[in-house]
């Protein structure tokens, strides 16, 4: 991202639509463009916990993201439950109760 442009703001509503923005924030950290999550939190005016939760959404399986966008996730699966999913997509699908993608 050019230095003369500020990044688009993070938003919790809807978080899945902004997956590329979340991955961009993660890339900021891994590339060294920002020092840490605390820096992103300060820049965005959010708590560190909120930023950590949002960054974890960047790793949710694509079909689970699509189910969230379509409104077809099982009852009770909101953003906070999706941030606690395991990293493995098969385990995510099992936790959410979605059939494996073939």
C-alpha positions as CSV (number, residue, x, y, z in Angstrom):
1,X,0.0,0.0,0.0
2,X,1.4,3.4,-0.8
3,X,2.6,5.4,2.2
4,X,0.4,8.4,1.2
5,X,-2.8,6.4,1.5
6,X,-4.2,5.3,4.9
7,X,-5.7,1.8,4.9
8,X,-9.5,1.4,4.8
9,X,-11.0,1.2,8.3
10,X,-11.7,-2.2,9.9
11,X,-15.4,-2.9,10.5
12,X,-17.2,-5.6,12.5
13,X,-20.2,-5.3,10.2
14,X,-20.0,-7.4,8.1
15,X,-16.5,-8.9,8.9
16,X,-16.6,-11.5,6.2
17,X,-16.9,-9.1,3.3
18,X,-13.7,-7.5,4.4
19,X,-11.6,-10.6,4.5
20,X,-9.0,-9.1,2.1
21,X,-8.7,-6.1,4.4
22,X,-8.1,-8.4,7.3
23,X,-5.4,-10.2,5.4
24,X,-3.9,-6.9,4.5
25,X,-3.6,-6.0,8.2
26,X,-2.0,-9.4,8.8
27,X,0.4,-8.7,6.0
28,X,1.2,-5.3,7.6
29,X,2.4,-7.2,10.7
30,X,4.3,-10.0,8.9
31,X,6.1,-7.6,6.5
32,X,7.1,-5.3,9.4
33,X,5.1,-2.4,8.0
34,X,3.6,-2.2,11.5
35,X,5.3,-3.4,14.7
36,X,2.4,-5.3,16.2
37,X,-1.3,-5.7,16.8
38,X,-1.2,-2.9,19.4
39,X,-0.1,-0.5,16.6
40,X,-3.0,-1.6,14.4
41,X,-5.5,-1.2,17.3
42,X,-4.2,2.3,18.0
43,X,-4.4,3.3,14.4
44,X,-7.9,1.9,14.0
45,X,-9.2,3.2,17.3
46,X,-10.1,-0.3,18.4
47,X,-9.1,-2.5,21.3
48,X,-6.3,-5.0,20.9
49,X,-8.9,-7.8,21.6
50,X,-11.1,-6.6,18.7
51,X,-8.2,-6.6,16.3
52,X,-7.1,-10.1,17.3
53,X,-10.6,-11.4,16.9
54,X,-11.0,-9.8,13.5
55,X,-7.6,-11.1,12.3
56,X,-8.6,-14.6,13.3
57,X,-11.5,-14.3,10.8
58,X,-9.0,-14.1,8.0
59,X,-8.4,-17.8,8.4
60,X,-12.0,-19.1,8.3
61,X,-12.7,-21.6,5.6
62,X,-14.2,-20.0,2.4
63,X,-17.3,-22.1,2.5
64,X,-18.0,-21.1,6.1
65,X,-17.5,-17.4,5.1
66,X,-20.0,-17.9,2.3
67,X,-22.5,-19.6,4.6
68,X,-22.1,-16.6,7.0
69,X,-22.7,-14.2,4.1
70,X,-25.7,-16.2,2.9
71,X,-27.1,-16.4,6.4
72,X,-27.1,-20.2,6.4
73,X,-24.8,-20.9,9.4
74,X,-26.4,-23.0,12.1
75,X,-28.2,-21.0,14.8
76,X,-25.9,-19.7,17.4
77,X,-22.8,-19.2,15.1
78,X,-22.0,-15.5,15.2
79,X,-18.8,-13.6,14.8
80,X,-17.5,-14.4,18.3
81,X,-17.9,-18.1,17.9
82,X,-16.2,-18.1,14.5
83,X,-13.2,-16.3,15.9
84,X,-12.6,-19.4,18.2
85,X,-12.5,-22.0,15.4
86,X,-9.5,-24.2,15.0
87,X,-7.0,-23.3,12.2
88,X,-7.7,-26.5,10.3
89,X,-10.6,-26.1,7.8
90,X,-11.9,-29.6,8.2
91,X,-12.0,-29.1,12.0
92,X,-13.8,-25.8,11.4
93,X,-16.4,-27.4,9.3
94,X,-16.9,-30.1,11.9
95,X,-17.3,-27.5,14.6
96,X,-19.8,-25.5,12.6
97,X,-21.6,-28.6,11.4
98,X,-21.1,-28.1,7.7
99,X,-20.5,-30.9,5.3
100,X,-17.0,-31.3,4.0
101,X,-16.3,-29.7,0.6
102,X,-15.4,-32.2,-2.0
